[in-house]
Amino acid sequence: MTGYKQTPDHIEKRRLAMTTPLSERFWEKVDASGDCWIWTASVTKLGYGQINIHGRPIGAHRVAYELLVGPIPEGLVIDHLKQIG
């Protein structure tokens, strides 16, 4: 069995993810220059944006809602207003 070797770049990226505020990490991955906000980072197989928080992938649309509005109320479905593609 082969172990996973972390490169210095990988280690630095993880360190920054742990020390950089979520809002800063999130908004640097959003292109808001047009009518639609475009997620420019990691996406799921279905094309949904995602960002890692404490090692777990969380939907970018959910994080955007919580950063802009607050906690998502139980039963509220957060979805995109416009599909791309």
C-alpha positions in Angstrom: 0.0 0.0 0.0 1.4 3.4 -1.0 1.0 6.4 1.3 -0.1 9.8 0.1 2.8 12.2 -0.2 1.9 15.8 0.5 3.9 18.3 -1.4 4.9 21.6 0.1 2.3 23.4 -2.0 -0.4 21.0 -0.8 0.6 21.6 2.8 0.6 25.4 2.4 -2.9 25.3 0.7 -4.3 23.3 3.7 -2.7 25.7 6.1 -4.2 28.7 4.3 -7.6 27.0 4.3 -7.4 26.6 8.1 -6.3 30.2 8.8 -8.1 32.3 6.1 -11.6 33.4 6.9 -14.3 31.4 5.1 -15.8 34.5 3.5 -12.4 35.5 2.0 -11.8 31.9 0.7 -15.4 31.8 -0.7 -15.6 35.2 -2.5 -12.2 34.8 -4.2 -13.7 31.8 -6.0 -16.7 33.8 -7.3 -16.8 35.7 -10.6 -19.5 38.3 -10.1 -18.5 40.4 -13.1 -21.7 39.6 -15.1 -25.4 39.2 -14.5 -24.8 35.7 -13.0 -22.3 34.8 -10.3 -20.0 32.1 -11.6 -18.3 29.6 -9.3 -14.7 29.3 -10.5 -13.4 26.5 -8.2 -14.3 22.9 -7.4 -17.5 21.4 -8.7 -19.4 18.1 -8.2 -20.0 15.6 -11.0 -23.3 17.3 -11.5 -21.7 20.7 -11.9 -22.6 22.2 -8.5 -20.0 24.4 -6.9 -18.5 23.2 -3.7 -16.0 24.4 -1.1 -14.3 22.4 1.7 -15.2 23.4 5.2 -13.4 21.4 8.0 -12.5 18.8 5.3 -16.1 18.3 4.1 -17.4 19.6 0.7 -20.3 22.0 1.1 -22.5 23.3 -1.7 -21.3 26.8 -2.8 -24.9 28.0 -3.1 -25.6 27.0 0.5 -22.5 28.8 1.7 -23.4 31.9 -0.3 -26.8 32.0 1.3 -25.4 31.7 4.8 -22.8 34.4 4.2 -25.3 36.8 2.7 -28.5 36.0 4.6 -27.7 33.8 7.6 -28.5 30.3 8.7 -30.7 28.3 6.3 -34.1 27.7 8.0 -35.2 24.1 8.4 -37.2 23.0 5.4 -36.0 25.8 3.1 -34.5 24.4 -0.2 -31.6 26.5 -1.5 -31.2 26.2 -5.3 -29.8 28.1 -8.2 -31.9 30.8 -10.0 -30.3 30.1 -13.3 -28.7 27.0 -14.7 -25.6 27.2 -16.9 -24.9 24.8 -19.6 
